[in-house]
Amino acid sequence: MTDLPNIQRDALQTIDKERLAASGARAPKILLLYGSLRPRSFSRLVVEEAERLLREFGAETRIFNPSGLPLPDSEEADHPKVAELRELATWCDGMVWCSPERHGSMTGIMKAQIDWIPLSLGAVRPTQGKTLAVMQVCGGSQSFNVVNQLRVLGRWMRMLTIPNQSSVAKAFLEFDDNDRMKPSSYYNRIVDVMEELMKFTLLVQGREDYLVDRYSERVESAAELSKRVNQKEL
């Protein structure tokens, strides 16, 4: 058992890969993004708890630190932090997005990270067909503004956003002096979300291209091919 003191072991099921994926499927690769630069960022602490759970379920994980990421379009795409983020977006099979709610919306830091991930890099679409789990932390009462907005962005990025989600109310009360999340219904929901993300990622793994294959794009590709091979002059 890894470092998960709040887990009830008899209630935590092992992910059954044989039921969800083809034989020999590799460990899913999950990228986690958070939306605050505060020294004690609760969105980061939630992401760290999520990472522990994902590793327990057998995932390979990376957390991107947004510190030093420039505003979108203020630098070229070869900026080191932008290049790092785009490389991780290409590397992963799925993502976790967690942002604080500020003025009824996600933070600019969260949006900047998403805006730096393009819909396409040449012929590669770095987010299409990848799974996504969305979460938020609240300074006051529970809200779902941020997770709703993140779902819209996930759809726009052609990601497969899982049904479950997490919203942690009064997040400053949910962590102990060691920055570990206390046992609560909020923590249990995060376990639910990470468990579901793993299941959906294993289901999708190896089938991404087929699942997001589109009739309209096949028609367009056929038209472009016909135009190229039937041109009268070279």
Contacts in CASP RR format, 6 or more apart in sequence:
PFRMAT RR
TARGET T0000
AUTHOR 0000-0000-0000
METHOD contacts of the structure
MODEL  1
MTDLPNIQRDALQTIDKERLAASGARAPKILLLYGSLRPRSFSRLVVEEA
ERLLREFGAETRIFNPSGLPLPDSEEADHPKVAELRELATWCDGMVWCSP
ERHGSMTGIMKAQIDWIPLSLGAVRPTQGKTLAVMQVCGGSQSFNVVNQL
RVLGRWMRMLTIPNQSSVAKAFLEFDDNDRMKPSSYYNRIVDVMEELMKF
TLLVQGREDYLVDRYSERVESAAELSKRVNQKEL
1 7 0 8 1.000
1 9 0 8 1.000
2 52 0 8 1.000
2 55 0 8 1.000
2 56 0 8 1.000
3 52 0 8 1.000
4 52 0 8 1.000
4 53 0 8 1.000
4 56 0 8 1.000
5 180 0 8 1.000
6 180 0 8 1.000
6 181 0 8 1.000
6 182 0 8 1.000
6 183 0 8 1.000
6 187 0 8 1.000
7 191 0 8 1.000
12 56 0 8 1.000
12 191 0 8 1.000
13 195 0 8 1.000
15 57 0 8 1.000
15 58 0 8 1.000
15 195 0 8 1.000
15 198 0 8 1.000
15 199 0 8 1.000
15 202 0 8 1.000
17 24 0 8 1.000
17 25 0 8 1.000
17 202 0 8 1.000
20 199 0 8 1.000
20 202 0 8 1.000
20 203 0 8 1.000
21 202 0 8 1.000
21 203 0 8 1.000
21 205 0 8 1.000
21 206 0 8 1.000
22 206 0 8 1.000
25 202 0 8 1.000
25 205 0 8 1.000
25 206 0 8 1.000
26 205 0 8 1.000
27 58 0 8 1.000
27 59 0 8 1.000
27 60 0 8 1.000
28 58 0 8 1.000
28 59 0 8 1.000
28 60 0 8 1.000
28 93 0 8 1.000
28 94 0 8 1.000
28 198 0 8 1.000
28 201 0 8 1.000
28 202 0 8 1.000
28 205 0 8 1.000
29 59 0 8 1.000
29 60 0 8 1.000
29 61 0 8 1.000
29 62 0 8 1.000
29 91 0 8 1.000
29 92 0 8 1.000
29 93 0 8 1.000
29 94 0 8 1.000
30 54 0 8 1.000
30 59 0 8 1.000
30 60 0 8 1.000
30 61 0 8 1.000
30 62 0 8 1.000
30 92 0 8 1.000
30 93 0 8 1.000
30 94 0 8 1.000
30 95 0 8 1.000
30 96 0 8 1.000
30 197 0 8 1.000
30 201 0 8 1.000
31 61 0 8 1.000
31 62 0 8 1.000
31 63 0 8 1.000
31 64 0 8 1.000
31 88 0 8 1.000
31 89 0 8 1.000
31 91 0 8 1.000
31 92 0 8 1.000
31 94 0 8 1.000
31 95 0 8 1.000
31 96 0 8 1.000
32 47 0 8 1.000
32 50 0 8 1.000
32 51 0 8 1.000
32 54 0 8 1.000
32 61 0 8 1.000
32 62 0 8 1.000
32 63 0 8 1.000
32 64 0 8 1.000
32 95 0 8 1.000
32 96 0 8 1.000
32 98 0 8 1.000
33 47 0 8 1.000
33 63 0 8 1.000
33 64 0 8 1.000
33 66 0 8 1.000
33 95 0 8 1.000
33 96 0 8 1.000
33 97 0 8 1.000
33 98 0 8 1.000
33 110 0 8 1.000
33 113 0 8 1.000
33 114 0 8 1.000
34 41 0 8 1.000
34 43 0 8 1.000
34 44 0 8 1.000
34 46 0 8 1.000
34 47 0 8 1.000
34 63 0 8 1.000
34 66 0 8 1.000
34 98 0 8 1.000
34 99 0 8 1.000
34 110 0 8 1.000
35 41 0 8 1.000
35 43 0 8 1.000
35 44 0 8 1.000
35 66 0 8 1.000
35 98 0 8 1.000
35 99 0 8 1.000
35 100 0 8 1.000
35 106 0 8 1.000
35 107 0 8 1.000
35 108 0 8 1.000
35 109 0 8 1.000
35 110 0 8 1.000
35 113 0 8 1.000
36 42 0 8 1.000
36 43 0 8 1.000
36 44 0 8 1.000
36 99 0 8 1.000
36 100 0 8 1.000
36 107 0 8 1.000
36 109 0 8 1.000
37 66 0 8 1.000
37 67 0 8 1.000
37 109 0 8 1.000
40 179 0 8 1.000
41 100 0 8 1.000
42 100 0 8 1.000
42 137 0 8 1.000
42 168 0 8 1.000
42 171 0 8 1.000
42 172 0 8 1.000
42 174 0 8 1.000
42 175 0 8 1.000
43 98 0 8 1.000
43 99 0 8 1.000
43 100 0 8 1.000
43 110 0 8 1.000
43 135 0 8 1.000
43 136 0 8 1.000
43 137 0 8 1.000
44 63 0 8 1.000
45 171 0 8 1.000
45 175 0 8 1.000
45 179 0 8 1.000
45 181 0 8 1.000
46 98 0 8 1.000
46 135 0 8 1.000
46 137 0 8 1.000
46 166 0 8 1.000
46 168 0 8 1.000
46 171 0 8 1.000
46 181 0 8 1.000
46 190 0 8 1.000
47 63 0 8 1.000
47 96 0 8 1.000
47 98 0 8 1.000
48 63 0 8 1.000
48 179 0 8 1.000
49 180 0 8 1.000
49 181 0 8 1.000
49 187 0 8 1.000
49 190 0 8 1.000
50 96 0 8 1.000
50 98 0 8 1.000
50 133 0 8 1.000
50 135 0 8 1.000
50 190 0 8 1.000
50 193 0 8 1.000
50 194 0 8 1.000
51 61 0 8 1.000
51 63 0 8 1.000
53 190 0 8 1.000
53 191 0 8 1.000
53 194 0 8 1.000
53 195 0 8 1.000
54 61 0 8 1.000
54 96 0 8 1.000
54 194 0 8 1.000
54 197 0 8 1.000
54 198 0 8 1.000
55 61 0 8 1.000
57 194 0 8 1.000
57 195 0 8 1.000
57 198 0 8 1.000
58 198 0 8 1.000
59 198 0 8 1.000
59 201 0 8 1.000
62 88 0 8 1.000
62 91 0 8 1.000
62 92 0 8 1.000
64 84 0 8 1.000
64 85 0 8 1.000
64 88 0 8 1.000
64 113 0 8 1.000
66 81 0 8 1.000
66 109 0 8 1.000
66 112 0 8 1.000
66 113 0 8 1.000
68 81 0 8 1.000
69 81 0 8 1.000
69 82 0 8 1.000
69 85 0 8 1.000
69 109 0 8 1.000
69 112 0 8 1.000
69 113 0 8 1.000
69 116 0 8 1.000
70 79 0 8 1.000
70 81 0 8 1.000
70 82 0 8 1.000
71 112 0 8 1.000
72 112 0 8 1.000
72 115 0 8 1.000
72 116 0 8 1.000
75 82 0 8 1.000
76 82 0 8 1.000
77 83 0 8 1.000
77 86 0 8 1.000
82 116 0 8 1.000
85 113 0 8 1.000
85 116 0 8 1.000
85 117 0 8 1.000
86 116 0 8 1.000
86 117 0 8 1.000
86 118 0 8 1.000
86 121 0 8 1.000
86 126 0 8 1.000
89 95 0 8 1.000
89 117 0 8 1.000
89 126 0 8 1.000
89 127 0 8 1.000
90 121 0 8 1.000
90 124 0 8 1.000
90 126 0 8 1.000
92 130 0 8 1.000
93 130 0 8 1.000
93 131 0 8 1.000
93 201 0 8 1.000
93 204 0 8 1.000
93 205 0 8 1.000
94 130 0 8 1.000
94 131 0 8 1.000
94 132 0 8 1.000
94 159 0 8 1.000
94 197 0 8 1.000
94 201 0 8 1.000
95 127 0 8 1.000
95 130 0 8 1.000
95 131 0 8 1.000
95 132 0 8 1.000
95 133 0 8 1.000
95 159 0 8 1.000
96 132 0 8 1.000
96 133 0 8 1.000
96 134 0 8 1.000
96 135 0 8 1.000
96 194 0 8 1.000
96 197 0 8 1.000
97 110 0 8 1.000
97 114 0 8 1.000
97 132 0 8 1.000
97 133 0 8 1.000
97 134 0 8 1.000
97 135 0 8 1.000
97 150 0 8 1.000
98 134 0 8 1.000
98 135 0 8 1.000
98 136 0 8 1.000
98 137 0 8 1.000
98 166 0 8 1.000
99 106 0 8 1.000
99 107 0 8 1.000
99 109 0 8 1.000
99 110 0 8 1.000
99 136 0 8 1.000
99 137 0 8 1.000
99 146 0 8 1.000
99 150 0 8 1.000
100 106 0 8 1.000
100 107 0 8 1.000
100 136 0 8 1.000
100 137 0 8 1.000
100 138 0 8 1.000
100 139 0 8 1.000
100 146 0 8 1.000
100 171 0 8 1.000
101 136 0 8 1.000
101 137 0 8 1.000
101 138 0 8 1.000
101 139 0 8 1.000
101 143 0 8 1.000
101 145 0 8 1.000
101 146 0 8 1.000
102 108 0 8 1.000
104 143 0 8 1.000
104 145 0 8 1.000
104 146 0 8 1.000
105 145 0 8 1.000
105 146 0 8 1.000
105 149 0 8 1.000
106 136 0 8 1.000
106 146 0 8 1.000
106 149 0 8 1.000
106 150 0 8 1.000
110 150 0 8 1.000
114 153 0 8 1.000
114 157 0 8 1.000
117 126 0 8 1.000
117 127 0 8 1.000
117 157 0 8 1.000
118 126 0 8 1.000
119 125 0 8 1.000
119 127 0 8 1.000
119 128 0 8 1.000
119 157 0 8 1.000
119 158 0 8 1.000
120 126 0 8 1.000
125 158 0 8 1.000
127 154 0 8 1.000
127 157 0 8 1.000
127 158 0 8 1.000
127 159 0 8 1.000
128 157 0 8 1.000
128 158 0 8 1.000
128 159 0 8 1.000
128 208 0 8 1.000
128 212 0 8 1.000
129 158 0 8 1.000
129 159 0 8 1.000
129 160 0 8 1.000
129 204 0 8 1.000
129 208 0 8 1.000
129 211 0 8 1.000
129 212 0 8 1.000
130 159 0 8 1.000
130 160 0 8 1.000
130 204 0 8 1.000
130 208 0 8 1.000
131 159 0 8 1.000
131 160 0 8 1.000
131 161 0 8 1.000
131 162 0 8 1.000
131 197 0 8 1.000
131 200 0 8 1.000
131 201 0 8 1.000
131 204 0 8 1.000
132 150 0 8 1.000
132 154 0 8 1.000
132 157 0 8 1.000
132 159 0 8 1.000
132 160 0 8 1.000
132 161 0 8 1.000
132 162 0 8 1.000
133 161 0 8 1.000
133 162 0 8 1.000
133 164 0 8 1.000
133 165 0 8 1.000
133 193 0 8 1.000
133 194 0 8 1.000
133 196 0 8 1.000
133 197 0 8 1.000
134 146 0 8 1.000
134 147 0 8 1.000
134 150 0 8 1.000
134 151 0 8 1.000
134 154 0 8 1.000
134 161 0 8 1.000
134 165 0 8 1.000
135 147 0 8 1.000
135 165 0 8 1.000
135 166 0 8 1.000
135 167 0 8 1.000
135 168 0 8 1.000
135 190 0 8 1.000
135 193 0 8 1.000
136 143 0 8 1.000
136 144 0 8 1.000
136 145 0 8 1.000
136 146 0 8 1.000
136 147 0 8 1.000
136 150 0 8 1.000
136 166 0 8 1.000
136 167 0 8 1.000
136 168 0 8 1.000
137 167 0 8 1.000
137 168 0 8 1.000
137 171 0 8 1.000
138 167 0 8 1.000
138 168 0 8 1.000
138 169 0 8 1.000
138 170 0 8 1.000
138 171 0 8 1.000
139 169 0 8 1.000
139 170 0 8 1.000
139 171 0 8 1.000
139 172 0 8 1.000
140 169 0 8 1.000
140 170 0 8 1.000
141 169 0 8 1.000
141 170 0 8 1.000
142 167 0 8 1.000
142 168 0 8 1.000
142 169 0 8 1.000
143 167 0 8 1.000
143 169 0 8 1.000
144 165 0 8 1.000
144 167 0 8 1.000
146 167 0 8 1.000
147 165 0 8 1.000
147 166 0 8 1.000
147 167 0 8 1.000
151 161 0 8 1.000
151 165 0 8 1.000
154 161 0 8 1.000
155 161 0 8 1.000
158 212 0 8 1.000
160 200 0 8 1.000
160 204 0 8 1.000
160 211 0 8 1.000
162 193 0 8 1.000
162 196 0 8 1.000
162 197 0 8 1.000
162 200 0 8 1.000
163 196 0 8 1.000
164 189 0 8 1.000
164 192 0 8 1.000
164 193 0 8 1.000
164 196 0 8 1.000
165 193 0 8 1.000
166 186 0 8 1.000
166 189 0 8 1.000
166 190 0 8 1.000
166 192 0 8 1.000
166 193 0 8 1.000
168 174 0 8 1.000
168 186 0 8 1.000
168 190 0 8 1.000
169 186 0 8 1.000
174 181 0 8 1.000
174 182 0 8 1.000
174 184 0 8 1.000
174 186 0 8 1.000
174 187 0 8 1.000
175 181 0 8 1.000
175 182 0 8 1.000
176 182 0 8 1.000
181 187 0 8 1.000
181 190 0 8 1.000
204 211 0 8 1.000
END
